[in-house]
Amino acid sequence: MDDHIIRATVDEGSVRVFIADTTNLVNEALKIHKTSPIPTVALGRMLTAGSIMGAMLKNDTDILTLNIRGDGPLKGITVTADSRSRVKGYVYEPIVETFLKESGKLDLGKAIGFGTFTVIKDLGLKEPVSGQIPIISGEIADDLTYYFAKSEQVPSSVALSILLDKGGFVKKAGGFIIQLMPNASDDMVSYLENKLAHLPSLTSMLNEEKSPKEILNILFENKDIKIHDIIPTSYYCNCSREKVEKALISVGINELEDILKTDKKANLHCHFCNKDYEFNEEDLNNLIIKLKN
């Protein structure tokens, strides 16, 4: 099945759940950015989180941006998602030394370092809504759990996992976000705390090829589950020559004339899909004429 997110509620809406399979879109990001293992996993987790949080947006025009800036060799990651769970992103340093923990697992915290985790929501208001926390672990799921608690006051459990094969390609990718609503009973809180404490790791479930629906049933066996949507998710960059042209025009006549005089061309690069847009001398002249008219 293609990448998708299950949006469900449990126990008469007292818990909301989002579970995603993002294997194809994370592989697409790897293909575009040619990342080494740690950047692949870090970007993959951020893209998975972005796709799920995109499904939480209410309006068609809403846009979400996740940004990590750290003092480690990875430097940072930027991911954006729309309300249709279409995501794109890039890591500031695509090739980074492979750091390992004593357990043999990749050490994302060491690669990311200390810094900030920022969530920006453009909801069509005068100003975007923004929340920022210090990086807690650099593992991304822990940081998002802390963000939801501190910035949105929503008790949440976040799990994100990217499985790589020996060649560094993405074998499986996915994640879940579980959130307690204000009407959650003490029994449900206790159930969830106990379930999450004894749950097989998401990595092991993905390794066993468990689907989002199967993971949902493992999480809430014998509970009243209501699946509301199965949402397609994909890697999607909406850049175009027309949009880049508008960005060039926005710098103004003086700046364009200076570019024409100095370089005789402009080359603009999209970080999200690695496309280059070149504007030659004739193109720049036409833009200047358009502005003057």
Backbone bond lengths (Angstrom), bond angles and torsions (degrees), N, CA, C in turn:
res aa  C-N    CA-C-N  psi(-1)  N-CA   C-N-CA  omega(-1)  CA-C   N-CA-C  phi
1 M - - - 1.466 - - 1.532 109.82 -
2 D 1.333 117.55 146.42 1.461 121.56 178.11 1.524 110.87 -66.02
3 D 1.342 115.23 165.07 1.458 120.28 177.81 1.522 110.30 -54.90
4 H 1.331 116.40 137.37 1.453 120.29 -179.61 1.520 111.05 -159.45
5 I 1.326 114.14 164.68 1.462 122.18 177.58 1.524 107.96 -124.80
6 I 1.320 116.45 131.50 1.460 121.08 171.97 1.533 107.81 -93.66
7 R 1.321 115.74 126.49 1.472 121.15 174.20 1.523 107.42 -108.78
8 A 1.320 115.44 119.86 1.465 120.09 -174.73 1.523 110.84 -139.76
9 T 1.326 115.13 161.12 1.468 120.79 169.20 1.523 108.31 -124.10
10 V 1.325 114.67 157.68 1.466 121.20 -178.08 1.524 108.05 -132.11
11 D 1.330 115.22 148.32 1.467 120.91 173.72 1.528 111.57 57.28
12 E 1.345 115.11 55.77 1.465 122.81 177.55 1.536 113.28 57.75
13 G 1.322 114.88 37.62 1.459 120.04 175.04 1.514 115.40 84.37
14 S 1.326 117.40 7.83 1.472 119.28 -178.95 1.527 112.14 -77.26
15 V 1.334 115.35 -15.72 1.472 121.18 175.57 1.519 107.75 -132.53
16 R 1.329 116.60 135.44 1.467 118.32 172.40 1.523 108.69 -115.20
17 V 1.332 114.68 144.06 1.464 121.44 -171.66 1.522 110.37 -134.54
18 F 1.313 115.20 136.58 1.469 121.87 173.11 1.527 106.92 -127.82
19 I 1.336 116.79 124.25 1.476 120.76 179.41 1.521 108.35 -128.97
20 A 1.336 115.99 128.89 1.467 120.50 -171.46 1.520 112.79 -123.36
21 D 1.321 114.34 144.46 1.468 123.08 164.51 1.527 105.72 -110.26
22 T 1.342 116.57 115.48 1.470 121.48 -174.87 1.532 112.04 -122.52
23 T 1.313 116.35 25.17 1.470 121.06 -173.90 1.526 112.90 -56.79
24 N 1.326 116.79 -48.26 1.467 119.89 -175.93 1.524 112.48 -68.07
25 L 1.334 116.95 -41.53 1.464 118.49 -176.92 1.525 111.51 -70.39
26 V 1.329 117.70 -33.16 1.476 119.57 176.94 1.526 109.84 -70.09
27 N 1.337 116.66 -37.03 1.471 119.53 174.90 1.529 111.28 -64.25
28 E 1.338 116.47 -36.61 1.461 120.71 177.13 1.532 110.71 -63.27
29 A 1.339 115.91 -41.52 1.470 120.26 177.76 1.530 110.76 -63.44
30 L 1.332 116.60 -40.28 1.468 120.75 177.55 1.524 110.48 -61.93
31 K 1.327 116.25 -41.92 1.464 121.14 -179.42 1.536 110.69 -64.63
32 I 1.329 117.05 -40.66 1.466 121.39 -178.59 1.528 111.67 -70.65
33 H 1.335 116.10 -45.77 1.468 119.93 -169.75 1.531 114.02 -98.17
34 K 1.350 116.02 -10.48 1.478 120.38 177.32 1.536 111.78 51.30
35 T 1.306 114.64 52.78 1.458 121.76 -175.05 1.528 112.62 -83.53
36 S 1.333 115.51 150.95 1.460 121.48 171.07 1.537 107.90 -80.00
37 P 1.358 119.14 171.81 1.476 120.45 -169.20 1.530 116.55 -53.28
38 I 1.333 119.09 -49.44 1.471 118.68 -176.53 1.533 111.82 -65.21
39 P 1.342 120.36 -46.56 1.468 118.87 175.12 1.532 112.99 -60.89
40 T 1.340 117.90 -34.46 1.469 120.91 177.33 1.522 110.31 -60.17
41 V 1.326 116.63 -47.88 1.466 121.45 -178.67 1.531 111.05 -67.42
42 A 1.337 116.31 -44.57 1.478 120.06 -178.65 1.527 110.76 -63.22
43 L 1.327 116.65 -48.67 1.465 120.29 179.07 1.528 110.56 -65.19
44 G 1.330 116.64 -39.73 1.463 121.11 179.18 1.519 112.26 -60.76
45 R 1.320 116.36 -42.03 1.473 119.74 178.21 1.526 110.88 -65.97
46 M 1.323 116.19 -41.18 1.470 119.87 179.57 1.530 110.93 -66.31
47 L 1.336 117.32 -40.75 1.464 120.76 178.03 1.533 110.82 -64.35
48 T 1.323 116.36 -39.96 1.470 120.97 178.84 1.523 110.11 -64.28
49 A 1.342 115.97 -45.46 1.472 120.22 177.37 1.526 110.46 -61.62
50 G 1.337 116.46 -42.13 1.460 120.75 179.58 1.517 112.47 -62.29
51 S 1.332 116.24 -42.13 1.465 119.67 -179.39 1.526 110.93 -63.63
52 I 1.336 116.63 -40.33 1.470 120.43 179.26 1.528 110.47 -68.41
53 M 1.331 116.34 -44.71 1.475 119.56 -178.50 1.537 111.02 -69.45
54 G 1.335 116.55 -26.21 1.462 119.78 173.11 1.523 110.81 -62.31
55 A 1.348 115.64 -37.31 1.465 120.60 178.85 1.525 112.28 -68.19
56 M 1.335 116.99 -14.19 1.471 121.21 177.98 1.530 111.87 -86.31
57 L 1.343 117.09 -14.50 1.471 120.49 -178.68 1.523 109.79 -70.21
58 K 1.338 116.20 147.31 1.461 120.10 -172.42 1.530 113.87 -95.38
59 N 1.334 117.55 -36.39 1.462 120.68 -173.07 1.526 112.12 -106.61
60 D 1.331 116.41 151.32 1.469 122.09 -176.56 1.522 112.75 -57.78
61 T 1.338 116.88 -32.77 1.472 120.41 -174.65 1.534 113.19 -92.53
62 D 1.325 117.46 -1.68 1.471 120.22 -178.55 1.533 111.13 -66.41
63 I 1.322 115.39 141.34 1.473 121.91 178.64 1.523 109.35 -130.72
64 L 1.320 115.33 138.71 1.465 121.94 179.58 1.525 109.36 -116.58
65 T 1.318 116.90 137.82 1.463 121.03 174.14 1.526 109.46 -126.02
66 L 1.322 116.03 129.97 1.465 122.71 173.37 1.519 107.84 -110.60
67 N 1.330 116.03 132.88 1.459 118.85 -178.33 1.523 110.50 -139.41
68 I 1.320 114.63 129.95 1.465 120.99 172.83 1.521 107.84 -115.42
69 R 1.322 115.61 132.20 1.464 121.00 171.51 1.517 108.06 -127.72
70 G 1.329 115.88 118.38 1.458 119.88 -177.90 1.512 111.83 -129.31
71 D 1.338 115.72 167.69 1.468 119.95 -179.80 1.530 112.44 -95.09
72 G 1.356 116.85 9.67 1.460 121.22 176.10 1.522 110.97 -84.53
73 P 1.324 117.47 175.57 1.474 121.19 -176.37 1.528 114.50 -63.04
74 L 1.331 117.83 -21.43 1.470 120.96 177.62 1.531 111.58 -70.65
75 K 1.326 115.75 -28.52 1.487 125.47 177.51 1.516 115.03 70.33
76 G 1.326 118.31 -48.05 1.460 118.33 -179.88 1.508 113.29 175.42
77 I 1.327 114.58 169.83 1.470 122.85 178.88 1.528 107.45 -143.68
78 T 1.320 116.26 138.76 1.467 121.30 173.20 1.530 108.62 -126.76
79 V 1.321 115.21 131.43 1.477 121.91 177.91 1.516 108.17 -134.15
80 T 1.323 117.25 138.32 1.467 120.34 171.87 1.530 109.07 -124.63
81 A 1.332 114.58 150.92 1.467 120.79 179.41 1.517 108.82 -140.98
82 D 1.324 115.72 148.89 1.461 119.29 173.92 1.520 109.28 -105.97
83 S 1.328 116.64 -178.71 1.467 120.99 -175.24 1.531 112.77 -72.60
84 R 1.339 116.32 -8.15 1.472 120.36 175.98 1.533 111.29 -97.64
85 S 1.347 114.99 12.88 1.471 122.02 179.04 1.526 112.90 61.54
86 R 1.331 115.80 29.58 1.462 120.44 171.30 1.530 106.32 -89.80
87 V 1.316 115.97 126.95 1.465 120.32 -173.43 1.525 111.85 -123.99
88 K 1.312 113.89 156.76 1.472 121.10 172.33 1.515 106.60 -150.64
89 G 1.320 116.08 156.71 1.461 117.91 -179.52 1.504 111.96 -173.66
90 Y 1.315 114.57 171.11 1.466 120.10 176.18 1.520 109.25 -152.84
91 V 1.311 114.67 155.37 1.458 122.43 175.87 1.523 107.27 -106.98
92 Y 1.329 116.63 139.89 1.465 120.03 -172.83 1.525 112.47 -65.32
93 E 1.334 116.46 -35.13 1.473 120.69 176.53 1.525 108.39 -122.75
94 P 1.342 118.51 100.97 1.468 120.39 -174.29 1.534 114.72 -72.33
95 I 1.327 116.91 -20.27 1.471 120.18 178.69 1.527 108.29 -118.07
96 V 1.340 115.96 116.89 1.460 121.96 -177.09 1.523 108.60 -137.70
97 E 1.320 115.75 145.73 1.464 121.57 176.27 1.528 110.05 -54.63
98 T 1.323 117.29 143.91 1.459 121.43 -179.93 1.529 110.37 -84.09
99 F 1.337 116.62 108.81 1.459 122.24 176.23 1.522 108.78 -94.53
100 L 1.333 116.09 135.86 1.465 120.86 179.90 1.524 111.03 -120.56
101 K 1.335 115.82 145.37 1.464 121.41 172.07 1.534 108.27 -80.67
102 E 1.316 115.69 172.69 1.470 119.87 177.53 1.525 110.95 -60.87
103 S 1.324 116.30 -29.79 1.474 121.64 -179.92 1.531 111.71 -71.64
104 G 1.348 116.57 -12.40 1.459 120.89 -177.52 1.522 112.72 93.91
105 K 1.345 116.85 -5.54 1.468 120.45 178.20 1.529 110.05 -79.97
106 L 1.340 115.57 156.32 1.459 120.28 178.64 1.532 110.08 -63.25
107 D 1.328 116.27 137.78 1.460 121.87 -178.51 1.527 109.75 -99.68
108 L 1.333 115.78 86.75 1.460 120.41 -179.66 1.521 111.75 -67.30
109 G 1.347 115.87 -35.04 1.455 120.20 -178.58 1.523 112.02 -58.40
110 K 1.320 116.45 -40.00 1.468 120.60 179.81 1.523 110.92 -69.71
111 A 1.330 116.54 -36.11 1.470 120.64 -179.74 1.533 111.58 -71.86
112 I 1.339 116.72 -35.37 1.463 120.85 -178.22 1.525 111.83 -85.44
113 G 1.344 116.76 -42.14 1.463 120.65 178.00 1.524 112.44 79.81
114 F 1.351 115.21 -160.95 1.459 121.62 179.51 1.524 109.56 -91.90
115 G 1.339 115.55 148.48 1.461 118.79 -179.83 1.514 110.94 166.99
116 T 1.322 116.09 -142.90 1.466 120.48 -175.58 1.523 112.10 -128.91
117 F 1.323 114.60 150.52 1.455 123.68 174.82 1.531 105.84 -118.98
118 T 1.326 116.55 119.34 1.463 121.08 -175.70 1.526 110.88 -120.27
119 V 1.317 116.25 136.47 1.461 122.85 174.57 1.527 107.56 -118.61
120 I 1.329 116.32 122.67 1.468 121.53 179.92 1.526 108.44 -120.16
121 K 1.335 116.21 128.91 1.465 121.19 178.09 1.523 108.74 -117.80
122 D 1.334 115.66 118.68 1.459 121.08 174.50 1.527 107.03 -94.73
123 L 1.334 115.54 101.84 1.467 121.52 -173.10 1.521 112.19 -106.36
124 G 1.348 115.75 17.91 1.459 119.77 179.02 1.512 113.47 81.31
125 L 1.337 117.80 10.61 1.460 121.89 176.79 1.526 108.95 -86.11
126 K 1.347 116.53 178.73 1.471 119.40 -179.93 1.522 111.28 -59.98
127 E 1.322 116.13 -40.61 1.464 121.60 179.45 1.529 109.27 -126.60
128 P 1.338 117.99 145.05 1.465 119.80 174.30 1.534 110.94 -63.62
129 V 1.326 116.18 151.63 1.462 121.94 176.04 1.526 107.35 -89.09
130 S 1.343 116.52 128.19 1.459 119.69 -173.88 1.521 111.23 -131.15
131 G 1.328 115.65 140.29 1.464 121.42 174.20 1.518 108.91 -134.65
132 Q 1.331 116.74 140.39 1.467 120.11 -177.32 1.522 110.09 -137.27
133 I 1.326 115.23 138.89 1.466 121.30 176.35 1.524 108.75 -131.11
134 P 1.333 117.88 158.54 1.469 118.94 169.82 1.524 109.33 -70.94
135 I 1.326 117.10 147.03 1.475 120.67 175.92 1.529 107.84 -62.65
136 I 1.338 115.72 125.61 1.464 121.03 -177.46 1.532 111.33 -86.79
137 S 1.330 116.38 -48.87 1.472 120.19 -177.47 1.520 113.04 -132.45
138 G 1.342 116.59 -23.00 1.461 119.66 -174.02 1.513 112.91 81.78
139 E 1.329 116.38 -0.08 1.473 120.17 178.31 1.529 111.63 -82.61
140 I 1.319 116.62 -6.80 1.471 127.42 174.74 1.535 112.79 79.25
141 A 1.328 119.22 -51.41 1.468 120.33 178.21 1.528 110.21 -63.25
142 D 1.335 117.76 -45.02 1.472 121.35 178.37 1.529 110.41 -61.87
143 D 1.328 115.26 -40.99 1.467 120.17 -178.30 1.532 110.79 -64.89
144 L 1.325 116.61 -40.83 1.464 120.68 178.71 1.527 111.67 -68.37
145 T 1.322 117.14 -38.51 1.464 121.02 176.45 1.525 109.41 -58.46
146 Y 1.333 115.98 -44.49 1.466 121.81 178.77 1.531 110.76 -65.76
147 Y 1.342 116.84 -40.44 1.468 121.10 178.28 1.527 110.95 -59.34
148 F 1.342 116.88 -48.51 1.467 120.04 -178.32 1.538 111.02 -60.44
149 A 1.341 116.24 -39.33 1.464 120.37 -179.14 1.521 111.46 -69.11
150 K 1.333 116.82 -44.16 1.470 120.96 -173.61 1.519 113.27 -83.85
151 S 1.328 117.54 -45.16 1.463 120.74 -173.13 1.523 113.72 -90.01
152 E 1.340 117.24 -32.33 1.471 119.68 -177.13 1.526 112.75 -113.82
153 Q 1.347 115.85 -4.00 1.475 122.07 179.22 1.527 111.86 53.24
154 V 1.325 116.01 40.71 1.466 121.57 177.61 1.529 108.35 -119.72
155 P 1.343 118.58 112.45 1.472 120.09 177.07 1.530 109.51 -61.35
156 S 1.324 116.42 122.74 1.466 120.99 -172.52 1.516 110.76 -138.54
157 S 1.316 114.45 156.22 1.463 121.26 169.79 1.519 107.35 -125.22
158 V 1.338 115.96 124.31 1.467 121.46 -177.30 1.524 108.99 -118.54
159 A 1.320 116.55 131.26 1.469 121.90 174.11 1.523 108.34 -132.05
160 L 1.327 116.13 132.04 1.463 121.99 -179.59 1.527 107.63 -136.71
161 S 1.319 116.77 136.83 1.465 118.67 -178.95 1.525 111.10 -148.03
162 I 1.331 114.93 135.31 1.464 122.08 175.56 1.531 107.30 -125.17
163 L 1.325 115.88 116.64 1.471 120.42 178.96 1.522 109.22 -97.51
164 L 1.338 115.29 125.96 1.467 120.18 177.08 1.518 109.59 -105.39
165 D 1.340 115.52 147.45 1.462 118.39 171.98 1.529 109.29 -86.16
166 K 1.305 116.88 -178.39 1.475 120.01 -176.18 1.522 112.70 -64.68
167 G 1.320 116.68 -22.19 1.463 120.10 178.99 1.519 113.69 -87.32
168 G 1.351 116.53 -0.44 1.465 120.30 179.15 1.515 113.74 87.73
169 F 1.350 116.76 6.80 1.460 119.82 177.38 1.534 110.05 -89.47
170 V 1.314 116.36 160.57 1.464 121.21 -175.66 1.521 110.22 -82.32
171 K 1.320 114.63 114.68 1.468 120.53 178.96 1.533 110.09 -82.92
172 K 1.319 116.07 -39.89 1.466 121.44 -179.52 1.529 108.86 -159.96
173 A 1.320 116.65 143.47 1.463 121.35 178.52 1.519 109.50 -143.38
174 G 1.313 116.27 142.30 1.458 119.46 178.56 1.515 111.62 -178.14
175 G 1.322 114.86 -177.63 1.454 119.63 -179.92 1.511 111.39 -176.55
176 F 1.329 114.93 169.16 1.460 119.16 172.86 1.514 110.87 -143.45
177 I 1.328 114.66 153.16 1.463 122.56 171.14 1.526 106.65 -129.43
178 I 1.336 115.40 123.10 1.463 122.70 177.51 1.524 107.18 -113.85
179 Q 1.336 116.91 131.55 1.458 120.09 -178.16 1.526 110.80 -130.83
180 L 1.336 114.81 134.64 1.460 121.07 176.92 1.521 109.23 -85.95
181 M 1.310 116.31 128.30 1.456 121.71 176.00 1.542 109.39 -87.35
182 P 1.337 117.12 162.35 1.475 119.85 -176.51 1.533 114.04 -57.48
183 N 1.349 116.69 -25.52 1.473 119.24 -177.95 1.527 113.47 -89.49
184 A 1.337 118.09 10.54 1.471 120.63 -179.91 1.531 110.30 -67.18
185 S 1.318 115.70 133.14 1.472 120.34 -178.73 1.532 110.60 -78.59
186 D 1.318 116.11 161.70 1.471 121.03 176.80 1.528 110.34 -60.48
187 D 1.342 115.68 -35.52 1.470 119.70 179.16 1.527 111.12 -63.32
188 M 1.352 116.17 -41.41 1.456 119.86 179.48 1.539 110.60 -67.74
189 V 1.322 117.20 -39.68 1.471 121.07 177.22 1.528 109.84 -59.78
190 S 1.329 116.44 -46.05 1.471 121.31 179.83 1.522 110.84 -64.43
191 Y 1.353 115.86 -42.46 1.466 120.15 178.97 1.521 110.52 -58.32
192 L 1.340 115.70 -47.76 1.467 120.04 -177.08 1.524 111.66 -65.00
193 E 1.329 116.00 -43.25 1.479 119.53 179.54 1.524 110.39 -59.00
194 N 1.324 116.42 -44.32 1.465 121.37 -179.86 1.527 111.21 -68.35
195 K 1.353 116.39 -42.90 1.465 120.98 -178.44 1.531 111.20 -63.18
196 L 1.325 115.95 -46.33 1.468 119.95 -178.15 1.523 111.92 -67.34
197 A 1.337 116.14 -30.73 1.476 120.20 179.27 1.525 111.53 -69.47
198 H 1.336 116.67 -29.42 1.471 120.49 -175.74 1.531 113.54 -112.44
199 L 1.325 116.61 5.93 1.459 121.38 -178.25 1.531 111.05 -70.46
200 P 1.342 117.91 140.07 1.478 118.12 170.56 1.533 108.79 -58.33
201 S 1.311 117.20 149.11 1.467 119.01 -179.00 1.527 110.20 -61.70
202 L 1.338 115.05 150.69 1.464 119.38 177.22 1.522 109.97 -59.14
203 T 1.315 116.49 -38.07 1.472 120.91 178.74 1.522 110.96 -57.34
204 S 1.340 116.45 -45.34 1.477 119.38 -179.06 1.526 110.84 -67.89
205 M 1.338 117.18 -36.66 1.471 119.50 178.63 1.525 111.44 -67.51
206 L 1.332 116.55 -39.87 1.466 119.44 177.01 1.523 110.59 -66.94
207 N 1.312 116.20 -37.20 1.462 120.90 179.05 1.523 111.50 -64.13
208 E 1.328 115.43 -27.71 1.469 121.04 177.18 1.532 111.39 -88.50
209 E 1.354 116.58 10.58 1.470 122.98 177.26 1.528 112.63 63.71
210 K 1.336 116.85 30.27 1.462 119.63 177.23 1.529 109.04 -69.63
211 S 1.318 116.25 134.27 1.465 121.54 178.27 1.535 108.99 -81.95
212 P 1.345 117.69 164.75 1.467 119.26 174.69 1.534 113.04 -53.67
213 K 1.332 116.94 -40.39 1.468 119.49 -179.75 1.530 111.21 -65.43
214 E 1.340 116.68 -40.04 1.469 120.28 178.18 1.521 110.75 -65.52
215 I 1.332 117.04 -39.94 1.471 120.73 178.42 1.533 109.82 -64.74
216 L 1.331 116.56 -40.50 1.468 121.41 176.94 1.526 110.51 -57.81
217 N 1.325 116.58 -44.25 1.467 120.69 -179.59 1.524 112.44 -69.85
218 I 1.333 117.08 -30.84 1.469 120.27 175.65 1.530 109.65 -69.19
219 L 1.336 115.95 -40.98 1.464 120.57 -179.44 1.524 112.39 -65.33
220 F 1.338 115.98 -39.78 1.462 119.57 -171.61 1.527 111.46 -127.81
221 E 1.329 116.66 49.78 1.459 120.71 179.94 1.535 109.31 -60.73
222 N 1.308 115.07 136.66 1.466 122.82 178.73 1.527 114.22 64.58
223 K 1.325 117.35 14.23 1.466 120.56 176.54 1.535 109.58 -102.04
224 D 1.326 115.39 163.85 1.463 121.28 -179.69 1.537 108.86 -80.76
225 I 1.332 116.19 95.68 1.470 122.00 -177.71 1.521 109.47 -99.36
226 K 1.326 116.04 133.43 1.471 120.16 174.50 1.523 108.32 -124.29
227 I 1.341 116.63 114.17 1.469 121.34 177.39 1.535 108.04 -85.82
228 H 1.331 116.18 121.94 1.467 121.41 -177.22 1.532 112.28 -94.19
229 D 1.342 116.31 -41.23 1.470 120.18 -175.76 1.517 110.19 -147.11
230 I 1.331 115.11 150.70 1.464 121.83 163.85 1.523 104.85 -118.18
231 I 1.333 116.13 109.08 1.467 122.70 -168.26 1.526 109.75 -104.18
232 P 1.335 118.80 122.57 1.466 119.71 175.00 1.529 109.73 -65.91
233 T 1.322 116.80 144.02 1.464 120.87 175.64 1.525 108.97 -133.90
234 S 1.335 116.64 146.60 1.462 119.61 -176.22 1.524 110.62 -157.30
235 Y 1.334 114.69 162.95 1.464 120.11 172.37 1.520 107.06 -83.17
236 Y 1.333 116.03 125.52 1.458 119.14 -172.81 1.523 109.84 -147.01
237 C 1.328 116.61 119.46 1.457 121.33 173.96 1.528 108.41 -110.30
238 N 1.326 115.62 126.16 1.467 120.20 -175.82 1.528 112.50 -101.28
239 C 1.329 116.57 22.69 1.466 118.21 176.85 1.538 109.56 -70.34
240 S 1.334 116.25 155.48 1.464 121.61 178.60 1.521 108.02 -156.84
241 R 1.318 116.28 162.90 1.465 120.17 177.67 1.535 110.45 -60.27
242 E 1.327 115.48 -37.33 1.470 119.83 -179.88 1.536 111.22 -61.97
243 K 1.335 116.46 -43.55 1.469 120.17 179.64 1.522 111.43 -66.87
244 V 1.337 116.06 -40.26 1.464 120.17 178.50 1.522 110.17 -65.14
245 E 1.330 116.26 -37.98 1.468 121.03 177.94 1.533 110.22 -61.43
246 K 1.331 116.33 -42.48 1.466 120.17 177.91 1.530 111.10 -61.79
247 A 1.345 115.95 -38.19 1.470 119.72 177.88 1.519 110.89 -64.91
248 L 1.327 116.55 -39.20 1.471 120.73 177.58 1.524 110.90 -64.73
249 I 1.330 116.51 -44.61 1.464 121.37 179.90 1.531 110.74 -60.38
250 S 1.340 115.36 -34.36 1.466 119.74 -175.83 1.528 113.40 -66.85
251 V 1.346 118.09 -16.76 1.477 119.69 179.87 1.529 110.96 -76.45
252 G 1.333 117.62 -18.15 1.468 120.76 175.03 1.524 114.23 98.37
253 I 1.343 114.58 163.66 1.473 121.18 -176.18 1.529 112.12 -61.02
254 N 1.327 116.66 -47.32 1.469 119.69 -175.59 1.518 112.37 -59.05
255 E 1.340 115.10 -44.44 1.462 119.59 -179.51 1.536 110.63 -66.55
256 L 1.332 117.19 -41.41 1.467 121.16 178.87 1.529 111.00 -63.66
257 E 1.328 116.83 -42.02 1.472 120.43 178.71 1.523 111.06 -64.57
258 D 1.345 115.63 -34.63 1.466 120.33 177.73 1.532 110.62 -67.86
259 I 1.344 116.86 -41.48 1.473 121.57 177.30 1.536 109.50 -62.52
260 L 1.331 116.16 -43.53 1.468 121.79 -179.40 1.525 111.12 -62.36
261 K 1.317 115.95 -42.91 1.467 121.67 -178.08 1.527 111.18 -70.58
262 T 1.339 115.97 -40.84 1.471 120.42 -173.98 1.528 112.51 -82.69
263 D 1.340 116.60 -50.46 1.468 120.59 -171.60 1.530 114.40 -110.25
264 K 1.322 116.56 -20.64 1.468 123.03 -177.67 1.535 113.25 64.02
265 K 1.339 116.32 7.79 1.470 120.51 176.21 1.528 109.06 -163.74
266 A 1.308 115.63 164.29 1.474 121.55 175.01 1.517 108.47 -134.46
267 N 1.309 114.95 135.27 1.461 120.14 178.00 1.516 108.53 -122.47
268 L 1.331 116.85 116.08 1.455 121.47 -179.83 1.521 109.66 -111.09
269 H 1.344 114.71 136.02 1.464 121.47 -174.20 1.527 109.79 -114.75
270 C 1.325 117.35 133.66 1.465 121.85 173.94 1.525 108.62 -92.70
271 H 1.324 116.65 116.71 1.472 121.13 -178.88 1.525 112.34 -67.51
272 F 1.334 116.55 -25.48 1.470 119.82 -174.30 1.524 113.08 -76.86
273 C 1.346 117.28 -36.39 1.471 118.84 -177.68 1.527 112.82 -122.56
274 N 1.329 116.27 1.10 1.478 123.12 177.35 1.527 113.66 65.65
275 K 1.344 117.52 21.49 1.469 119.96 175.16 1.525 109.79 -82.82
276 D 1.332 115.29 147.09 1.463 121.71 174.65 1.522 109.18 -112.16
277 Y 1.311 115.28 137.39 1.460 121.73 177.70 1.528 108.35 -117.86
278 E 1.343 116.47 115.47 1.463 120.21 -177.58 1.534 110.79 -105.10
279 F 1.317 114.78 132.88 1.463 122.23 176.73 1.529 107.67 -116.99
280 N 1.337 116.19 113.66 1.463 119.99 -177.08 1.533 110.57 -83.16
281 E 1.332 115.18 -173.85 1.461 120.95 -176.00 1.535 111.38 -58.91
282 E 1.321 115.84 -43.51 1.469 120.01 179.99 1.528 111.06 -64.03
283 D 1.351 116.51 -42.36 1.465 121.13 178.99 1.527 111.01 -59.48
284 L 1.333 115.94 -45.99 1.470 120.39 -178.61 1.528 110.82 -64.39
285 N 1.341 115.63 -41.30 1.475 119.54 177.25 1.526 111.13 -59.34
286 N 1.323 115.80 -42.76 1.468 120.50 -179.66 1.531 111.49 -63.92
287 L 1.332 116.10 -37.61 1.460 120.32 178.62 1.530 110.82 -66.38
288 I 1.341 115.44 -40.37 1.475 119.71 179.15 1.524 110.54 -65.14
289 I 1.328 116.15 -41.51 1.481 120.54 177.81 1.531 110.00 -62.52
290 K 1.343 115.76 -41.97 1.470 120.70 178.61 1.523 111.13 -60.27
291 L 1.319 116.02 -41.29 1.480 120.42 179.51 1.530 111.53 -67.91
292 K 1.335 116.37 -40.66 1.464 120.30 -178.45 1.534 111.38 -67.39
293 N 1.321 115.55 -29.45 1.465 119.66 -179.96 1.518 112.49 -83.20
